[in-house]
Structure formats: C-alpha cells, structure tokens
Amino acid sequence: MSDRAVVSSSKVPNLTLQPLSILVLHGPNLNLLGQREPGIYGSLTLAEINHLLAAEGLKLQVEIFAVQSNHEGVLVDTIHEALGKHQGILINAGAYTHTSVALRDALSGVNLPTVEVHLSNIYRREDFRHHSYIAAIAIGQISGFGVQSYLLGLQALVHHLRKDKV
C-alpha cells in the first residue's frame, strides 16, 4: 500500500490574490530627487523610485499609480479621486506632512488605508519636521530608510489590505 496523500481540490484554499490598486502620492519637491540634497534624500530619481515600486507591485500582484505634485490642491483632488479606484494610499507628502491640514482631512475623508513614508528620518531632523498631520490618521509610518521606506511601506500596506482575505 502506498503512503500517497490525495487532497480534494475542493479542500485546497484558493490562493489566487485579488488584484489591488495602490495610489502612490509624492508631494512637493520630490520631483527633484537625485539632485536635491542627495546626502539626505539619496541619489535615486523619482522615476527610479517609481520603477522600483512598480517592480515590487508586480511581485505583490498590485497595480501602482504614482502621482507627484508640488501643489496641495492637486494632491487633495487626487486623494478624492482615489475613492472607488484604489484600495490604499502610500504617501510621501514631503513638506506638506508638517503643514497641511487639507491633506490630512482629504485622507481622513476618503478613509482609505494609508501608509506615510519618508526617505529621511524626520525625527532626526529639524524640530519643525517632527510633527506629522498625516500620522494620526495613517495605519502606519515608515521613515529613515531611503528608498526602502517606500518599498517597506508598500509591503505593509498590501499586507494590511490582504490580512483578512487569505
């Protein structure tokens, strides 16, 4: 007699992941990455960061939609438009992190799971950078790991979105 195990396909859980769409928002001055203060922000350009996020998205089976703007209203409008299109938001609001109640209210208003990321450790910088209007309404914040902050933030957001689905 053989010791083969036979498993009915009806008892094997379906591990096909539902596709997710993640909005990645980059705030003011992040279009200058690669040339602006590389000692603080690193040498990668925004296009390179977006490429790495797209590659990580493929591994995680999520679509990445990246938007950068230097204008607060454009970022607010993009957040509003995310409702019904995206399941989560990954945001580096740049300087608006420390100043924008409008971004905070837009994120709170759409109520999509949001992870805040920063290339530099905002708590090891100037005092005015220590406060984030976004942190209190985000599911988490990752800062200080350079481009890895974005990738870790994406991984955490996807894990959060899928934790009860598998």
Secondary structure, 3 states (H helix, E strand, C coil): CCCCCCCCHHHCCCCCCCCEEEEEEECCCHHHCCCCCHHHHCCCCHHHHHHHHHHHHHHHCEEEEEEECCCHHHHHHHHHHHCCCCCEEEEECHHHHHCCHHHHHHHHHHCCCEEEEECCCHHHCCHHHHCCCCHHHCCEEEECCCHHHHHHHHHHHHHHHHCCCC
